Amino acid sequence: GSMWTVPDFRGRARKLRARGGKLVVIDPRRTETAEIADSHHFLRPGSDVFLLLGMAACLIEEGLIKASPVMDHATGLDILKSIISAYPPERVAEKTGMSADTIRKIARDMAAAPRAVLYGRIGTCTQDFGTTASWLVDVINFLTGNLDRVGGAMFPKAPAFAANTRGKPGIGRGFALGRRRSRVSDIPEAGGEFPATCMAEEIETPGQGQIRAMFVIAGNPVLSTPNGQRLSEAFAQLDLMVSMDIYLNETSRHADVILPALSSLEEGHFDVPFPQLSYRNAARYTPAVFPRPAGGLAEWETLLKLSAIARGNGPDADPIAIDNAQTLEQLNQMMPAEQAAGAFDILSKWHGPERQFDLALRMGPYGDRFGMNPDGLNLDKLAARPNGIDLGPLTPRLPELLRTPDGKVQLAPPEIIDDLKRLDAALVAPAPELVMVGRRHTRSNNSWMHNLPTLAKGPDRCTLIIHSLDATKFRLTQGGRARITPMTATGMPSGNRSIEASVVISDEVMPGVISLPHGFGHDLAGTQLSVAAARPGVNMNAIVDDERRDPLSGTSVLSGIPVAVAPVPANL
């Protein structure tokens, strides 16, 4: 549930069970969530798409599809049925490591429950069929009558910045893939972005459009993207690299210039994406805890000063003046000039992101519309309520939510249906002997958290977890060290890269799976991360193939990486 915005999950899970509900977790590792669940099923990493196909096929075959109001706003059901029916549980079970009976029971239980929801996030996304697996999650919620209904999969109505609250309700441009393609590998864009793993080749490869400069804001792609060593070497070739960061980390060590940034406690905060993923509609703004230091610039001020320099206005340009001019231009595009001038006066209390947030709040679904709805939201009201404002429970939003060209829920998008052609070959491909998955801990979600003393204290968290059967098979011992080497699909070593980690033998992972955490590897020369460097750990991304991606989204495949392990002699 990495992106599901819900407080006190453990408490809510207890209440779910107290009222007769069940929590079922499907994961190759018995996670913290699985520990409190009613049942947990191991699943072979990367086989989520086959499990979901088997569940959907069971619903279709056994006539368990439930009618719902959403069916009146959907198209493509017949195509969906004809394609999915070819993957009954008995056909996909061996690939998943789950029995056909178990797959059918989970599908039947979902169909029989008065309310149910199927949820997936990082684990279902970061694999070969990540987009298709995510689509199938929605398909199963639809087939069981649980899409856009209370107790099922619902859609928040965010107070600001949500595209599905703007424009004409129920219709729109839809989502397009591949409007542009990358220069070197001809990779299609998704959502206006190219894969992060295209960065290195775009820097390395000469020719028109070659990247010769890089601007990184509070990021650490050298650790967080596959084959970071290649990206690190590419950064070293740039004509110019600028970082804006409070850390000299594995990425910013390559910068020619590091621009200072304020501490996160010296700036105000408001959520942009998370209210679009929350279990309840709400709005919150947190003002800065501490005043900024004398002469300190917020990120937005630095960026506007740089934009002024790029336009030839010099380094002394006033970011407030630039912000004022841009805001007035923005308002003039939204409303008549007289109204724009009045709106600008109302917004003049705030600057930068706060001003944009105030504008988005006022023009959002709960906004005051610059006085037209006096009881509506604005930033002044939020600032006066530090604990936020509850905007009520989620309610069904279809078809108002839709922004598709035909105003329908498109159950069988052509891009995904075309992607299913890869399934049959993947279904019969031999399973690797051993695969690697990542993991996160609440104290070490991302690399920057490893340099905070309060979060970094405690036991070493950068350990290799392996099942006892595999530990015996590969001669690994508790507390010993293991060398992990990437393998090809045919079982041959992939390149000459390897990493080492301390071994934890635990049956919390299924046989055939090892688990390493994300974001470690703080032992590179040139960094200044004293806390993180004391226990640097190892970077699992260093042995992940940077050319293996989900072809639809461009997302790197980070789950189910074929590897080999071997003990490291104690004297080495």
C-alpha positions, 0 to 999 in steps of 0.5 A: 500500500505504498501510495494508498493514503490512509492513516493508522492502517493497522488499526483499520485492519483490526476494525475490518476484521472485527466487523467480519471482513478479511484481509488477504495478502499475495506477495513473495515475501511475508511483509509487515502487512501479511503478518496482520492479514487473515491469510497470506499466499506466496506468489512467484515474482513477476507472475502477477499478470498470470494470477490476475488473468486466472482470477478474471478467467474464473469469474467469466467462466463461472458466471460470477460477473456482477452487474453494477451501474458502471456497466452502463458507462463501459465499453469493450466487455465482450473483447475482454471476455474473449481474450481473458477466457483463454487463461483459466487458473489451471493454465497459469497456476504453475507459473504463479506458484499458487494452486489453481484451487487457491486462485479460484477460491480467491476469485470466488470469495471476491465475487461472493463478498458483499463488498471487496476490493483488489489493490496493487501498487509498486510490486505489481508495477515494477515488472515485465507486465506492470501496466497490464497487471495494473489494468487487470486489477481494475478489470477484476474490481469491475467484474466483481461489481466493486469499481466505483462503489462504497467498500470497493475501489473508489476515486477521491475528489482532490481539492486541487491539481486533479485533472479529473476535476477540471474541464467538462465532466465525463469526456476528455482527450484520454491518455495517449502513449508514444506521441514522441520516441527517444533519440537513441533506443526509440522508446515511446514516451508515457505521460510525457516522460521517457524512462529514467534508464534512457538518461545514460545513453542519451548522454553517451551517444553523440549526435543531434539532441545529445544531452550535454547538461543536466539539472537535478533537483533533490534527486539521487538517480545514481542509486535509484535507477538500474545500472547506476554505475553507467549513469554515474560515468555518463554524468562525469561526461557532461559539459555542465551538471547543476544540482540543487540539494542539501546533500552531497550524495552519490549523484550531486558529487558529479555537479559542477555547481551545487545550489543551496536549498532550504531544509524541508522544515523551512518551507511550507508543504501541501500534498499534490498527488496524495489527495488523489489516492486517499481513502477520504477527501481532505485538504491540508497545508503545513506552514514552515516550522522554522524561519528561513536563514538570512539570504536563503532562497526557496527552490522556486525563487532560485528557479525563477532567477535561473529562468531570468538569466536564461532570458538575458535579464541577468542574475539580479532579477527579482523572483517576486516580480517574475512570479507576479508577472507569470501569475497575472498572465496565467489569470488572464488566460483563465478569465476576463482581464477585469476579473483577472486583476481582481483575482490577482489582488486576492492572491497577492498575499502568497507567492510561488507554490503557495500562490499556485496552491491558493489559486488551484484551491479556489478554482477547485471542486471545493473552492470559493471561486474568488468570492462566488462561493463564500463557504469554499476553500482557500489557502487562508482557511487551510493555514488556519486549520493546521490539522487539515479540513475533512471534505467527507467520504469518497462517493461514486464518481462515474461517469463524471470522473471520466476524461476519455474521448467517448465518455466510457470506461475503456475495458479493452484499450488497444495498447493493452490488448496488443501487449497481451500478445507477449503472454503466451511466450512468457507463460511457457518460459522456464522459471529462473532458479533464483530471483531477487525482489526489493523491499522497503522499511518505514525508516528507510524508504529512500536513500536520503533517509539513511543520513538522518540519525534518528532513522538510521539507528537500530539494526542493519537493514541492508541485508539479504533475506533468503529462505532456509531451503535456498540457504542450505542449497547455496551454502549460505549461513546466518550472518555470513556474506553472500555474493549476488550476481545477475543472470540472463534468462538462459541461466548465464552470468549477465556481465561482470557485475556483482554485489555482496550483502550480509545474510539473514535466513528467514522463511518470510520469503518463499523458496527461490526468492531473495530480498534486498532493500532499496536505496543503499550503497553509500560507499562511493568516493566524493560523497559527504553523507557521514551517517549513511557512510557509517553503514553504507549497505549495498545498492541492489540497482547496481545489478539490475538490467537498465534495458529491461522495461515494461514496454507500455510504461517504460517502467524498469523491471525491478522485481523477479531479477534472475540472480545467482548467490554464493558464499563469500569466504570469511577471510575476504 
